[in-house]
Amino acid sequence: MVMAQCLFKALKSRADAPAITLTAPMVTAGLAYRMPEIDEIIETPFEHGRLQIADRWRIGRSLRGHHFDQAIILPGSLKAALLPFFAKAAVRTGYRGEPRWGLVNDPRTRPSTKRDPMAARFVQLAFADSAATVSSYPYPHLSSHPQNVREVFQRIGRDVPSAPVIALCPGAEFGPAKRWPQAHFASVADHFLEQGWQVWLLGGKGDQAVAGDIVRSSSDPEHCVNLTGKTSIGDAIDLLAHARAAVSNDSGLMHVAAATGTPVVGIFGSSSERHTPPLGPLTETISQTLDCRPCFARECPLGHTQCLKTLEPARVITALSRLLEQTTH
C-alpha cells in the first residue's frame, strides 16, 4: 500500500489529474487516510485467499454510479479483477497474472524478474502501454498526527520520553527468512540505550513474544517500550514519525517508517533490496552478498539463514550513524 502511493502521486501529477477512489481491505485501508492524493476510500471486507464473489458483486454493482473511466488493478490475482469488472469501469488496467481474460481489458506485461523496483511497476500503470519505462517517481509520504503520540502513551500509562527514540520493527509476517535475529536487534538497542536514547518496539500481535525477548535481553529494559500489538496502523505512522531513527526487517513497517521521513535502515535476508527498498531520502539497506540470496523464500531452503545471522549489528549501527549525520546538516 505504501509503495502504491508512488502511483497515486504520479496520477495526480498528470495534466488531467483524475479523482482517485481507492478500494482496499480494512487491514491496509488505514494507510490511505494519510495519503492526500486519495479522494475517496472504500474499505472492503475481502479476506486473503478467499474468493467472496457475492461480496465482490455487491460492492462492484454499488460502484457503477461512479462511471469510472479507468480502474488500475495492482494485485495479479483473478479475484482482484472482479470488483472493477462488476463496477463496469471502462478501462481495466493490470499486469498479466492469473487468467483474467475479459476482466482486464488493458493488460500489461509484467517484468519476468524481481530486479526492478516494485514501486516503478506500479507507477508504470499510470501511463499508456506504449510509454517509456519509468526511471524515476515520487517517494511516498504519509501525513502524521504528532498529538496522537501522547494519546498512545496515555493509553499504556506512560509518559512520552524527552530522550531521542529509536524504533525497532523485528517482525516480518512473510516468514522467518526475513527476520533478523532478535539478539542482533538487542545489540542495536543496547548501543542506543548507552547513548541515552529510548527504544520503542513496534509490530503486530504476532511480534509480541520476540519483542518481549528483545526488551528482556537489553541492557536497560526500563527504557524499552514494547508497543507490539497495542497500536493501530495510524498510531504506528505517528509513532514512527516521532522517532529519531528506525531499524526494520523488510516489512510493511519499514515502508511506513520511510514514508514518514524518519531515517530508516532496512534489513534484507531472503528478499531483494532492489525490488522493495524503503523509499525516501534518508534510507539505507543492509544485506549480505551470498550466492543463495535473494531466494524470496518464506523459510531458508538451506536451513541456515546465514544471510541474516551473519549480518552484524555493527553494520546497521554504522548505516544509522551516516543517516543521522545527514539530519544534523
N, C-alpha and C positions, 0 to 999 in steps of 0.2 A: 504493500500500500504506500509506503514512504517513497519508494522508487517511482511509483506511478505518478507522484506529484510532478516529476520532471515532464511527463506527458501533459498534465493539466496546465503547467506553466507554458509549454510550447503552444498548446491550443490557444491560450489567452493572448499570446504574443502575435498571433496572426492578424492580418489586416481585417479579416472577417471574424474576429474573435467570437466564438459561439458561447451561448449559455450552456453550462455543463450540469447535467443531472447525473449523479453517481448512485449506482445500486451496489451495495456491499453487505456482506454478512455482519451481524452485530459485533462480532469479535474484533473486526478491524474498522468498522464504520466510525468508531470514536476518533480515529486519527483524522478523518475527513473534516470534522468540525473545527479543526485547527488549520485548515487549508483554505485561504480566502478565495482561491480560484473556483471553488465548488459553489454553484448557485443553489442546488437542491440535493439533499441526501435522502435516499430511500433505503432504510435498513431492511434486509431480507432475512427470513428465518431459515435459510438453507444451511444444512449441516454438511460437513466434509464427508465425501464418499456416498452421499445419499442423493437419489435422483429427484425425489419430491416433485414429480411432474405436475401434480394437481396444484401445488402452491405456485409453481413457476407459471402455469397457465393463468391462474387467478391474478397474480400480480402483473404479469405481462399484459393481460387484457385490460387491466385498470390503467395502464400507462398509454393506451392507444390515443387518448385525447391530447397527449403531448405532441403528436405528429413529429417524431424525431426525424431529423434529416439524416443522421448517422448514429450508429452505435459502434463503439470500439470495444472489442471483447479481448481482455488481456489473458485470462486462462486459456489453455489449449484444449480443454475438455469439451465433449459434446454437450453436457448439461449446462455449461456456462453460456452456450449459444442459444439455448431455448428461450430465455426471457426476452432478448431483443427480437427474436423471430415472432414470439407471441405478441409483442408490443407493436409489431409491424413497422419497425424502423426501416426507412427507405434503403439505406446503405448499411450493411453489417460487415464491419472490417475486423479481421483477425488473422492470426497465423494458422497455417495448416497444422493440424494436430490429429486428434481422433477424427473419424469420419464425420464430417459436418456439412456434406453437400446440400445445398439449398438453404441451410441455416445461416451459413456465412456466404454472402454473395460478393464479397470483395476480399478474396483470400490472398494472403501474402506468404512467401516462402521464408520459413524460419532458418537462421544460420544453423549449420549442421554440428557445430561445436560450441563449447561454452568459453571461447577465448575472447568474446566481446562482452562489454558491459550490458547487463540486463536492462538497465535504465535506457540505454541507447536503443534497444529493441522496442521498448515502449514508445519512446519519442518518435521513432520512425513511422509509427502508425498515425501520427498527426498529419502526414503528408501523403501525396499521391504515390502509387506504387512505382511510378517512373522517377521519383525524386532521387537526388543524390543521397548516398549513405550518410547518415548523421554522424558528425565528428565531434560536435560539442553541443551542450544542452545546459539549461539552468539547473542549479542544485535545488534539492528540496529545502523548504524552510517552514517549520511548524511554529505557529504562534503559541506563546506561553502566557500563563496567568501567574505571575510571581506571588500574588497574595495567597494562592492556593497552597503554597508550601507550608505556611504557618498552620493552615487548617488541617493539613495531613498530619502534622506533628501534634496538633492538639488532640486528634483522634487517638493517637497512640500514647498520649500522656507525657510527651517530651517537648522540650524547647528546641527551636531551630538554632543550630550552633552558630556562633560568630566566627569560628575557625573555618578555613577553606575545606571544601569537601571533595573527595574523590568517590565516584560512583563505580561500583563493580557489578558486572552483569554476568554471573557464572553459569547461567543456563543456556540451553540450546535445544529447543523442542524437537528438532530434526533427528537428533541421536547423539550417542556418546562420541562419535568420530569428529564432532565439532566442539567438544567440551575440554577446555584446558584444565589440567589437574588442579584440584582445589588447593593443594599445597602451594602451587605457584601463585594462585590468587592471594593466598595468605601472605606470601612473601612480599607481594606488591603492597598489600595492606600495611604490613609492618614498616615498610620503607616510608610510607607517607604518615603513618602514626608517629614515627620517630621525628618527623618534621613538624608535628603539632597539628596535623590535619585530622578531620573526622572521616570515617569510612561509612558509606551507605551501600547496602546490598539490595539490588532490585531484581525482580523477576516474578514469575507466577507461583502458584501454589506448589507446583511440581518441583520448584527450585528451593523450597524452604529447608529441606534437610541439608543439602550441600552448602547453602548459605549459612546455616547454623553451625556447621562444622568449621567453616572459614572463620566465623566470629570466635568460636571457642579456641581455635588454634592460633589466633592472632596474639600479638604481644600485649594488646590493650583492649580487651573485649568491651570495656565500658564506653569506649569511643567508636565502637562499631554498631551501626543501627541496621538490623535485619528487617527490611521492608518487603521482603518477598511475600507475595500472596495477600498483601494488605492495601494494594493500590489499584485504581482504575487506570486505563490507558492514558486518560487525561492527567491524572496525578503523576504518572511516570514521565510524561512530557515536561511537566512543571518542575519536577524534582531533578531531572537531567539537565534542564536549562539552568537551574540554580547551581549545580555542581561546577567546580572549577575544572574538573577533568573526569574522563571516564575510560574504563577498560572493559571490553566486552568480547565474548565469543562472537562468531559470525551468526548473529541472531537479529530478530526484529528490533530489540532494544538498541543494538549497535547503530542501526539506521536511524532510529528515533533520536538517539543522542547526537549524532552528527547533524541531523536536521534542526536541532536547537541552537547550533553554533558552538556547542561545548567541544573542546579538544578531545578527540577520541582515538584510542588505539584499538584496532580490531584484530583479533587473533584468528588465524585461519589454519585449520587442520585438513580435513578431507575436501573442503570446498575451495573455490578459487577466488583469490583476491582481485583477479582481473574481471571476473564475471559479476560479483556482487560486493564491490568495495563500499565502505562507508563514504557518503558523498558530502563533501564540504571542504572549506578552505583550511580547516585545522584537523586533518585526519591523517593517520598513518596505518599501514597494515603490517603485521608481523607473521612470517611463515618460515618454514624450513624448505630447503631445496632437496627433495628426495625423488628418486625415480618413481616411487609409487604414488606420489601426490601431484595434482589433486585427483582423487578417485571418486569423489562425490557420493561415497557410501555412508549409510547411517552408522554402521559399525565397521571397525577396521577389518578388511578382508584378510589381513595377515595376522591379526590378533595382537599386535604390539602397540599401536597408536604412537609410534615414535615421532610422527610429525608434530605431536603435541607435547609428549613427555620430554623431548629433548629441546623444546623451545624455552630457553631460560628466562626467568623473570627479569634479569638484568637488561635484556634487550627491550622489554616492554617499558621498563623504567627510563631507559635512555631515550626511547622514542617519545615518551611523555614529556621528558625534560626539554626536548627540542621544540615540541609544540607549545609548551608553556612559555618558553623564551620568546616565541613569536607574539604572545599575547601581551608581553610587557613592553614591546617596542611601539 
